Amino acid sequence: MFQLNYFKNIFVKLFTKDSFSRNVLILLTGTLIAQAIPLAISPVLTRLFTAENFGLFALYFSISQIMSVFITGRYEYAIILPEKDEDAINIVALCLSLTLLISALSAFIILPFRYFIADLLNKHEIGDYLFLIPVTICAIGIYTTFNLWYNRKGYFRNVSFGKIFRSSFSSFFSVGFGLTILKSAGLIIADTIGQLAAAFYLSFKFLRSDRERIKSVSKAGMKEQARRYIQFPKYNILSGLLEKGSGQAPVILLTAFFGSSVTGLFALSQRVIAAPEGLISVSIGDVFRQKASIEFQQNGNCRKTFLDLFRMLFSISIIPFILLAIFAPTLFAFVFGEEWRIAGNYAQIMTIMFFLSFVVSPLSNMFIIAEKQKIDLVIQIVLFAFICVSFIAGFNIFRNPGKAILLYTIIYSIKYCFEFYLSYRFSKGKVPLPK
C-alpha cells in the first residue's frame, strides 16, 4: 500500500501546476513521442537492414557526435547563464557564427582525406559517406544553439516539437531508403535529414517569435560574451571531446577490434535502450538546468530541487530497469528476431549503467550551473583513459566483446556514482569539497 501511495504521489506531483513539473511533463511528452516513433519502426528496420548496416551507421553517428563538440565552441551552455537576454542573444549569435565557420573548415579537412580517415578506423566503406559530416554537424550546431535559447526562455513546447521533427523525418526516410537500392547508406542519410529538419524548425520558430532580439546583436557584444565565458571553450571543448569520445569509443573500438556485425548488435541495444533513456534524461536535465540556475543565482544553492528531482528519477526508473535486467535477451529476440538476441545480452550487461545514467545525467548539470568545468575535465580525462583500456583488454586478454562491454559498464557506473556525489555537493552552494 505504501508503494502504491508513494508512486501515486510522484505522478500527481508531475501533473500539478508547478512550473517545474509542468515543464518536465511537456518535455517528457515530446521526448516520449519522439522516441516512440523510432522504437515502433525498429522491428521493421531490423528486417530491412543488417547488423553490418547498423554498424556502419553507428560508426558514422559516433564520428559526427565527436566532431560536433567543436561546432559552437561549447558556448551554447553559457546561453542560460546571463541575467539579461541582450547578453544571451549575443551568445546565440556567437554560437551560430562558429557553427558556420567550423562546418566550412571541416569540409576542407574531411573531403580530401575521408578515405584516409576511413582506413584509420579500419572501415574503408565509411569513407563514401564522410562528405555528409559537415552538413550533419552544422545542423547539430544550429539545433543545439536554439534548443538552449528556448531552454533559457522556458519555451519547452518548441524544444519538444524539435525532437519530434527530428525523429519523424529520420524514421520516415529510414524506412523509405530501406526499401530502395540506397539501403547501405539509408540510415546515415535519413539521420542527416532528421537533423536538418529539426534545425530548420527551431530556426523558423526563432525568426517568427524572437526576430526583434537580433537588433541587440553586435560584434562588440559577441566579443564581450566570448571573453566573459571563455572557460567554456577553454575547458569544455576538451572535456566534451573526451566525454563524447568515451561515449562513442565502444562503437569505434568494437568496429576496429571485432568488426561491424558486433558493432551493429551493440548499436541496436543503444538505439533501443540508451537513446530513449538518454533523451528523456536530457529533457529532464534541460528543465532542471533552467530552474536550478535561477535558484543558484538567487539563493546561492539549489539543494532542495536537486534532491526532489533525484527522488523522482530514482522512483520512476528502478522497476523498468530491473525488468530490463531480467528480460532483455528474450525481449530483443521476440521483437527483432532471434538473430538479435545477442543485442539483448549486451543491453542486459549494461542495465546498471543505463539506470545510473538516467538518474545522474540530469543532475550533473550542476557542473555547468556551478561553473566547475575544471573538475569535469579531470573526470573526463580519467574516464576516457579507462574506457580505452577496457576495450583493449577485452580484445587482447579476453578476446570477447561481451567482456569488453562488461568492463566498459563497470567503469562508467563508477564514474556516474562519483559524478552524483560531486553534483550534490555543488547543489549546496559555496561548500568546500573534502580534502
C-alpha positions as CSV (number, residue, x, y, z in Angstrom):
1,M,0.0,0.0,0.0
2,F,2.9,2.3,0.9
3,Q,4.5,1.6,-2.5
4,L,1.3,2.5,-4.4
5,N,0.7,5.7,-2.5
6,Y,4.3,6.7,-3.0
7,F,4.2,6.3,-6.7
8,K,0.8,7.9,-6.9
9,N,2.3,11.0,-5.1
10,I,5.2,11.1,-7.6
11,F,2.9,11.2,-10.6
12,V,0.4,13.5,-9.0
13,K,3.3,15.9,-8.5
14,L,4.2,15.7,-12.1
15,F,0.7,16.9,-13.1
16,T,0.4,19.8,-10.7
17,K,0.5,23.4,-11.9
18,D,4.1,23.9,-10.6
19,S,6.1,25.2,-13.5
20,F,9.0,22.8,-13.0
21,S,6.7,19.8,-13.0
22,R,4.7,21.2,-15.9
23,N,7.9,21.8,-18.0
24,V,9.2,18.4,-17.2
25,L,5.9,17.0,-18.4
26,I,5.9,19.0,-21.6
27,L,9.5,17.8,-22.4
28,L,8.8,14.2,-21.4
29,T,5.7,14.1,-23.6
30,G,7.6,15.4,-26.6
31,T,10.5,13.1,-25.9
32,L,8.3,10.1,-25.5
33,I,6.5,10.8,-28.8
34,A,9.9,11.4,-30.5
35,Q,11.2,8.1,-29.2
36,A,8.0,6.1,-29.7
37,I,8.4,6.6,-33.5
38,P,11.8,5.0,-33.9
39,L,11.1,2.3,-31.4
40,A,7.9,1.4,-33.2
41,I,9.7,1.0,-36.5
42,S,12.8,-0.7,-35.1
43,P,11.3,-4.2,-35.7
44,V,10.8,-3.1,-39.4
45,L,14.3,-1.7,-39.6
46,T,15.9,-4.9,-38.2
47,R,14.3,-6.7,-41.1
48,L,15.3,-4.1,-43.7
49,F,18.9,-3.6,-42.6
50,T,21.6,-6.0,-41.5
51,A,23.8,-5.8,-38.4
52,E,26.5,-4.6,-40.8
53,N,24.3,-1.7,-41.9
54,F,23.6,-0.7,-38.3
55,G,27.3,-0.9,-37.5
56,L,28.2,1.4,-40.4
57,F,25.6,3.9,-39.3
58,A,26.7,3.7,-35.6
59,L,30.3,4.5,-36.7
60,Y,29.1,7.5,-38.8
61,F,27.0,8.7,-35.9
62,S,29.9,8.4,-33.5
63,I,32.2,10.4,-35.8
64,S,29.6,13.2,-36.2
65,Q,28.9,13.3,-32.4
66,I,32.6,13.6,-31.6
67,M,33.1,16.4,-34.2
68,S,30.0,18.2,-33.0
69,V,31.9,19.1,-29.8
70,F,33.9,21.8,-31.7
71,I,31.0,23.2,-33.6
72,T,29.9,26.0,-31.2
73,G,33.0,26.2,-29.0
74,R,30.7,24.9,-26.3
75,Y,29.4,28.4,-25.8
76,E,25.8,27.2,-26.1
77,Y,25.9,26.1,-22.4
78,A,26.5,29.7,-21.4
79,I,23.2,30.9,-23.0
80,I,21.2,30.1,-19.9
81,L,23.6,32.0,-17.5
82,P,23.4,35.8,-18.2
83,E,20.8,37.8,-16.4
84,K,20.0,39.9,-19.5
85,D,18.5,38.5,-22.7
86,E,20.6,41.0,-24.6
87,D,23.8,39.2,-23.4
88,A,22.3,35.8,-24.1
89,I,21.3,36.6,-27.7
90,N,24.9,37.7,-28.4
91,I,26.0,34.3,-27.2
92,V,23.4,32.8,-29.6
93,A,24.9,34.8,-32.5
94,L,28.4,33.8,-31.4
95,C,27.4,30.1,-31.5
96,L,25.8,30.3,-34.9
97,S,28.8,32.2,-36.3
98,L,31.1,29.5,-35.0
99,T,28.8,26.8,-36.4
100,L,29.0,28.1,-39.9
101,L,32.8,28.7,-39.7
102,I,33.7,25.3,-38.3
103,S,31.4,23.5,-40.6
104,A,33.1,25.1,-43.6
105,L,36.6,24.3,-42.2
106,S,35.6,20.7,-41.5
107,A,34.6,20.3,-45.2
108,F,38.0,21.4,-46.3
109,I,39.6,18.9,-44.0
110,I,37.3,15.9,-44.5
111,L,36.7,15.9,-48.2
112,P,40.3,15.4,-49.3
113,F,41.1,12.9,-46.5
114,R,37.9,11.0,-46.0
115,Y,39.2,7.6,-47.2
116,F,42.4,8.1,-45.2
117,I,40.3,8.6,-42.1
118,A,38.2,5.6,-43.0
119,D,41.2,3.4,-43.3
120,L,42.4,4.6,-39.9
121,L,39.1,3.4,-38.5
122,N,39.5,0.0,-40.3
123,K,36.3,0.6,-42.2
124,H,37.0,1.8,-45.7
125,E,33.3,1.9,-46.7
126,I,32.6,4.7,-44.3
127,G,34.7,7.0,-46.5
128,D,31.9,7.0,-49.0
129,Y,29.7,8.9,-46.6
130,L,32.0,11.2,-44.6
131,F,31.3,14.0,-47.0
132,L,28.0,14.4,-45.1
133,I,29.7,15.1,-41.8
134,P,29.9,19.0,-42.3
135,V,26.2,19.1,-43.1
136,T,25.3,16.9,-40.1
137,I,27.4,18.9,-37.6
138,C,26.2,22.2,-38.9
139,A,22.6,21.1,-38.3
140,I,23.6,19.9,-34.8
141,G,25.2,23.2,-34.0
142,I,22.1,25.2,-35.1
143,Y,19.7,22.9,-33.3
144,T,21.7,22.9,-30.1
145,T,22.0,26.7,-30.0
146,F,18.3,27.3,-30.4
147,N,17.5,24.5,-28.1
148,L,19.4,26.2,-25.3
149,W,17.9,29.5,-26.2
150,Y,14.4,28.1,-25.8
151,N,15.5,26.3,-22.7
152,R,16.5,29.7,-21.2
153,K,13.2,31.3,-22.2
154,G,11.1,28.4,-21.0
155,Y,9.7,27.7,-24.5
156,F,9.7,23.9,-23.9
157,R,7.0,23.2,-26.4
158,N,9.4,24.3,-29.2
159,V,12.1,22.0,-27.7
160,S,9.6,19.1,-27.7
161,F,8.5,19.7,-31.3
162,G,12.1,20.0,-32.4
163,K,12.7,16.5,-31.1
164,I,9.6,15.2,-32.8
165,F,10.5,16.7,-36.1
166,R,14.0,15.1,-36.0
167,S,12.6,11.7,-35.0
168,S,9.8,11.7,-37.5
169,F,11.9,12.7,-40.6
170,S,14.7,10.4,-39.7
171,S,12.3,7.4,-39.1
172,F,10.3,8.0,-42.3
173,F,13.3,8.2,-44.5
174,S,15.0,5.3,-42.8
175,V,12.1,3.0,-43.8
176,G,11.9,4.6,-47.3
177,F,15.6,4.1,-48.0
178,G,15.5,0.6,-46.6
179,L,13.1,-0.3,-49.4
180,T,15.4,1.1,-52.1
181,I,18.9,0.5,-53.5
182,L,20.3,3.1,-51.1
183,K,19.9,0.6,-48.3
184,S,23.6,0.6,-47.2
185,A,23.6,4.4,-46.7
186,G,19.9,4.7,-45.8
187,L,20.3,5.1,-42.0
188,I,23.1,7.6,-42.5
189,I,21.2,9.8,-45.0
190,A,17.9,9.5,-43.0
191,D,19.6,10.7,-39.8
192,T,21.2,13.7,-41.6
193,I,17.7,14.6,-43.0
194,G,16.3,14.4,-39.5
195,Q,19.0,16.7,-38.0
196,L,18.3,19.2,-40.8
197,A,14.6,19.1,-40.2
198,A,15.0,19.9,-36.5
199,A,17.4,22.7,-37.2
200,F,15.1,24.3,-39.8
201,Y,12.1,24.0,-37.5
202,L,13.8,25.7,-34.5
203,S,15.3,28.4,-36.8
204,F,11.9,29.1,-38.2
205,K,10.3,29.4,-34.7
206,F,13.1,31.8,-33.7
207,L,12.5,34.1,-36.7
208,R,8.8,34.1,-36.0
209,S,8.9,34.8,-32.3
210,D,12.3,36.4,-31.4
211,R,13.4,38.2,-34.6
212,E,13.4,41.6,-32.7
213,R,16.2,40.2,-30.5
214,I,18.6,40.3,-33.4
215,K,18.8,44.1,-33.0
216,S,20.7,43.5,-29.8
217,V,23.5,41.6,-31.6
218,S,26.7,43.3,-32.2
219,K,30.4,42.4,-32.8
220,A,31.3,44.1,-29.6
221,G,28.6,42.2,-27.7
222,M,29.7,38.9,-29.1
223,K,33.3,39.6,-28.2
224,E,32.4,40.7,-24.7
225,Q,30.4,37.4,-24.1
226,A,33.1,35.3,-25.7
227,R,35.6,36.8,-23.1
228,R,33.2,36.5,-20.2
229,Y,32.5,32.8,-20.8
230,I,35.9,31.9,-22.1
231,Q,36.1,29.0,-19.6
232,F,33.5,27.1,-21.8
233,P,35.8,26.6,-24.8
234,K,38.9,26.6,-22.6
235,Y,37.7,23.6,-20.6
236,N,34.5,22.3,-22.1
237,I,35.8,21.6,-25.6
238,L,38.4,19.1,-24.3
239,S,36.0,17.9,-21.6
240,G,33.2,17.5,-24.2
241,L,35.5,15.8,-26.6
242,L,36.6,13.3,-24.0
243,E,33.0,12.8,-22.9
244,K,31.8,12.1,-26.4
245,G,34.9,10.0,-27.1
246,S,34.2,7.9,-24.0
247,G,30.5,7.5,-25.1
248,Q,31.3,6.7,-28.7
249,A,34.5,4.7,-28.1
250,P,32.7,1.4,-27.9
251,V,31.4,1.8,-31.5
252,I,34.8,2.8,-32.9
253,L,36.8,0.2,-30.9
254,L,34.3,-2.6,-31.4
255,T,34.5,-1.9,-35.2
256,A,38.3,-1.9,-35.1
257,F,38.6,-5.0,-32.9
258,F,35.6,-7.2,-33.6
259,G,34.0,-5.9,-36.9
260,S,30.8,-4.2,-38.0
261,S,28.5,-7.0,-37.1
262,V,29.3,-6.9,-33.4
263,T,29.1,-3.1,-33.6
264,G,25.6,-3.4,-35.2
265,L,24.4,-5.6,-32.4
266,F,25.8,-3.2,-29.8
267,A,24.3,-0.2,-31.7
268,L,20.8,-1.8,-31.6
269,S,21.0,-2.1,-27.9
270,Q,22.0,1.5,-27.7
271,R,19.2,2.6,-30.1
272,V,16.5,0.8,-28.2
273,I,17.6,1.5,-24.6
274,A,20.3,4.1,-24.3
275,A,19.0,6.6,-26.9
276,P,15.5,6.9,-25.4
277,E,16.8,6.8,-21.9
278,G,19.3,9.4,-22.8
279,L,16.9,11.8,-24.5
280,I,14.4,11.5,-21.6
281,S,17.2,12.2,-19.2
282,V,18.4,15.2,-21.3
283,S,14.8,16.6,-21.4
284,I,14.5,16.5,-17.6
285,G,18.0,17.9,-17.3
286,D,17.1,20.8,-19.6
287,V,14.3,21.9,-17.2
288,F,16.4,21.2,-14.1
289,R,19.2,23.4,-15.6
290,Q,16.9,26.3,-16.1
291,K,15.2,26.1,-12.7
292,A,18.4,25.3,-10.8
293,S,20.5,28.0,-12.4
294,I,17.9,30.6,-11.4
295,E,17.8,29.3,-7.8
296,F,21.5,29.1,-7.7
297,Q,21.9,32.8,-8.7
298,Q,19.2,34.0,-6.4
299,N,19.7,31.8,-3.3
300,G,23.3,30.5,-3.6
301,N,22.1,26.9,-3.7
302,C,19.5,24.6,-5.3
303,R,19.8,21.6,-2.9
304,K,16.0,21.0,-2.5
305,T,15.3,21.0,-6.2
306,F,18.3,18.6,-6.7
307,L,17.0,16.1,-4.1
308,D,13.4,16.4,-5.3
309,L,14.5,15.5,-8.8
310,F,16.7,12.7,-7.6
311,R,13.9,11.1,-5.7
312,M,11.6,11.3,-8.7
313,L,14.1,9.9,-11.2
314,F,15.0,7.0,-8.9
315,S,11.4,6.2,-8.2
316,I,10.2,6.1,-11.8
317,S,13.2,4.2,-13.2
318,I,14.0,1.5,-10.7
319,I,11.3,-1.0,-11.7
320,P,11.7,-0.7,-15.5
321,F,15.4,-1.2,-15.3
322,I,15.0,-4.3,-13.0
323,L,12.7,-5.8,-15.6
324,L,15.2,-4.9,-18.4
325,A,18.0,-6.7,-16.4
326,I,15.9,-9.8,-16.3
327,F,14.1,-10.0,-19.7
328,A,16.3,-8.1,-22.2
329,P,17.6,-11.0,-24.2
330,T,14.2,-12.6,-24.5
331,L,12.6,-9.3,-25.4
332,F,15.1,-8.5,-28.1
333,A,14.7,-11.9,-29.6
334,F,10.9,-11.7,-29.6
335,V,10.7,-8.2,-31.1
336,F,13.6,-8.1,-33.5
337,G,14.2,-11.7,-34.3
338,E,16.3,-14.5,-32.8
339,E,19.4,-13.2,-34.6
340,W,19.3,-10.1,-32.5
341,R,19.3,-11.9,-29.1
342,I,22.9,-11.0,-28.5
343,A,22.0,-7.3,-28.7
344,G,19.7,-8.1,-25.8
345,N,22.6,-9.8,-23.9
346,Y,24.6,-6.6,-24.4
347,A,21.7,-4.5,-23.1
348,Q,21.4,-6.8,-20.1
349,I,25.1,-6.3,-19.2
350,M,24.7,-2.5,-19.4
351,T,21.5,-2.2,-17.4
352,I,23.1,-0.8,-14.3
353,M,25.0,1.8,-16.4
354,F,21.7,2.8,-18.2
355,F,20.0,3.2,-14.8
356,L,22.7,5.3,-13.3
357,S,22.8,7.4,-16.5
358,F,19.1,8.1,-16.3
359,V,19.3,9.2,-12.7
360,V,22.6,11.1,-12.6
361,S,22.9,12.7,-16.0
362,P,20.2,15.4,-15.5
363,L,21.6,16.2,-12.0
364,S,25.2,16.6,-13.4
365,N,24.1,19.9,-15.0
366,M,25.4,21.2,-11.6
367,F,28.9,21.2,-13.2
368,I,27.6,23.9,-15.6
369,I,25.5,25.8,-13.1
370,A,28.3,26.0,-10.6
371,E,30.9,26.6,-13.3
372,K,33.0,23.6,-12.3
373,Q,34.5,22.9,-15.7
374,K,38.0,22.1,-14.4
375,I,36.7,19.3,-12.3
376,D,34.6,17.9,-15.1
377,L,37.7,18.0,-17.4
378,V,39.7,15.9,-14.9
379,I,36.8,13.3,-14.7
380,Q,36.6,13.1,-18.5
381,I,40.3,12.6,-18.9
382,V,40.3,9.7,-16.4
383,L,37.1,8.2,-17.8
384,F,38.4,8.3,-21.4
385,A,41.7,6.6,-20.5
386,F,39.9,3.7,-18.6
387,I,37.3,3.2,-21.4
388,C,40.1,2.7,-23.9
389,V,41.8,0.3,-21.6
390,S,38.6,-1.7,-21.1
391,F,38.2,-2.4,-24.8
392,I,41.9,-3.0,-25.4
393,A,41.8,-5.5,-22.6
394,G,38.6,-7.0,-23.9
395,F,40.3,-7.7,-27.2
396,N,43.8,-8.6,-26.2
397,I,43.1,-10.5,-23.0
398,F,39.6,-11.9,-23.2
399,R,39.1,-11.9,-27.0
400,N,35.4,-11.4,-26.2
401,P,33.2,-8.3,-26.9
402,G,30.9,-9.2,-24.1
403,K,33.7,-9.0,-21.5
404,A,34.9,-5.7,-23.0
405,I,31.3,-4.3,-22.7
406,L,31.2,-5.5,-19.1
407,L,34.4,-3.7,-18.2
408,Y,33.0,-0.6,-20.0
409,T,29.9,-0.8,-17.9
410,I,31.7,-1.1,-14.6
411,I,33.9,1.9,-15.4
412,Y,31.0,4.1,-16.5
413,S,29.0,3.1,-13.4
414,I,31.8,4.2,-11.1
415,K,32.0,7.5,-12.9
416,Y,28.3,8.1,-12.5
417,C,28.4,7.4,-8.8
418,F,31.3,9.9,-8.3
419,E,29.6,12.5,-10.5
420,F,26.4,12.2,-8.4
421,Y,28.4,12.8,-5.2
422,L,30.1,15.9,-6.6
423,S,26.8,17.3,-8.2
424,Y,25.1,17.0,-4.8
425,R,28.0,18.9,-3.1
426,F,27.8,21.6,-5.8
427,S,24.0,22.0,-5.3
428,K,24.7,23.0,-1.7
429,G,26.4,26.2,-3.0
430,K,29.7,27.5,-1.6
431,V,30.6,24.4,0.3
432,P,34.3,23.4,0.2
433,L,35.0,19.9,-1.1
434,P,36.6,17.5,1.3
435,K,40.4,17.2,1.1
